Amino acid sequence: MKLSELLYAGRYSELTSYFSNAYLYFFLPACIILYLLMPKKSKKYYLLAASMIFFWLISGKLILFLLITVMSVHHFGLWLDRINAQKQQALKETERENRKEVKKLFQKKSRLVLSFAIVIHIGALLMIKYSPFFTGNINSLLKLCGSSLILEIPKFVMPIGISFFTLQAVSYLIDVYRGVVPADENVFRLGLFISFFPQIVEGPICRYNQTAQKLWDVRQIDYNNFLLGLTRILYGYMKKLVVADRLNPLVQELFNNYKDYSGPMLALGAVAYTVQLYMDFSGTMDAVVGTAQIFGVTMPENFSRPFFSKSISEFWQRWHITLGTWFKDYIFYPVTMSKPMKNLTSSARKKFGNHFGPLLAGAIALFCVWFSNGLWHGAAWNYIFFGMYHFALILLGNIASPLTKAINEKLHFSQDNFFYRAFQIVRTSFLVVIGELFFRANGLRSGFAMFGIMLKNIKFVPLGKETLTPLGVDIQDLAIVLVVVLIVFVVSLFREKGVDVQKNICEKSVAVRWVVLLALIMFIVVFGAYGPGYIPVDPMYAEF
């Protein structure tokens, strides 16, 4: 392959999967070995170069989007910092009674700069990712109105990870504007924060004060970090290769040909997809966090045992945590704390009381969050419906909380009662599975059609060879999946009780550590979904 071809477009798309041979056996080991050989002062620059090379290999000339993002964010951050410095100097030179006006003047300038920066970055994301969706819907509306006008649907090549690194870049600018972090004068440190290769494809969405300085203050790879990181990576590989990829043929068949199956089979497909998505995404996060751990960097966790949640609201505090906190900090709170919403809350509180009054402004902010959440996942109506579904469930939960509390007190249901907690967990998981059905469906109409079949065609069939063979799996496959699900459940249960199984294993004797690691490797080798006839499955969240 010629260098000019690599400059034109990324030719190594298999690197986008942290579970591919290209990444596992070539790129990651090469990165670690070269990192070990680098002088200490050069390690941070090497990590930046490795990250840029990684993005270049998977995206080719589209690396320009990443480079422009880094340079633009660096410039806007310094601009905001200069305005803040000018404000401080002006305040020193201004009489006390006039300082309020000075603050307003400079705050207006800062808001204009921040708004301009957000419009550029979020606008680019909207144009690239969503303009075909919006244009297609406008054409449908025009046709419905009898117009012969047809707008040309634009076509863009979307840079891998743009949804993730754009949100990360915007969070940095907002934090600089708020004074949470100072503007970084070092464009290389800022570039490493935005482009660090383990996280750029699927996150987590980090904040500047969480990882920027940690990445810059890199150190030698030590044995403990290497062992912790390797254990975490292998745990993620087990989730991804043994469970998520093994379930893929079943999920594909049931969702693509749902008309050929009964309600219970489609219910099986919805449960299987929910398990697949969790194992795929959390397994990828294990690989990302484990890789960062090898380099001595602690990344924010993206999952906290979500299927132990007792409500939908709690579930979203445990699932894709960094995205949820991003929406909370940069959409929910700004909307609820805006002057119109404060005025609305004040008047609503007088009319509807202290519980229902604040819910009105909260509902508007919640709607903004969940509309954005649904749209962030994809340019399709089923994703928007997915967002609205969870918006409705959380809002109803907030509205009904006094009634629920009163009923529990009357029936003497204790929040600590095992059976009551088990009921809440099962109920929440059931609602999550319904939401994932629409999330995965091939369009909103298909989602409603599948849901209708599940309600109407209650025909149970035994899970034998004749039933499972068309789904691309057999009883042994399902047994292996159940074994790993049980392992993950037990490990999660220990973590829920405050016991870190991974850390405990790494603190055992050398013999115990390596026996466990080798057993895990052998389990993946024997039961992983790969080999002749196997079609590699890209990490599912990479497409978002």
Secondary structure, 3 states (H helix, E strand, C coil): CCHHHHHHCCCCHHHHCCCCHHHHHHHHHHHHHHHHHCCHHHHHHHHHHHHHHHHHHHHHHHHHHHHHHHHHHHHHHHHHHHHHHHHHHHHHCCCHHHHHHHHHHHHHHHHHHHHHHHHHHHHHHHHHHHHHHHHHHHHHHHHHCCCCCCCCCCCCCCCCCHHHHHHHHHHHHHHHHHCCCCCCCCHHHHHHHHHCCCCCCCCCCCCHHHHHHHHHCCCCCCHHHHHHHHHHHHHHHHHHHHHHHHHHHHHHHHHHCHHHCCHHHHHHHHHHHHHHHHHHHHHHHHHHHHHHHHCCCCCCCCCCCHHHCCCHHHHHHHCCHHHHHHHHHHHHHHHHCCHHHHHHHHHHHHHHHHHHHHHHHHHHHHHHHHHHHHHHHCCCHHHHHHHHHHHHHHHHHHHHHHHHHHHHHHCCCCCCCHHHHHHHHHHHHHHHHHHHHHHHCCCHHHHHHHHHHHHHCCCCCCCCHHHHHHHCCCHHHHHHHHHHHHHHHHHHHHHHCCCCHHHHHHCCCHHHHHHHHHHHHHHHHHHCCCCCCCCCCCCHHHHC
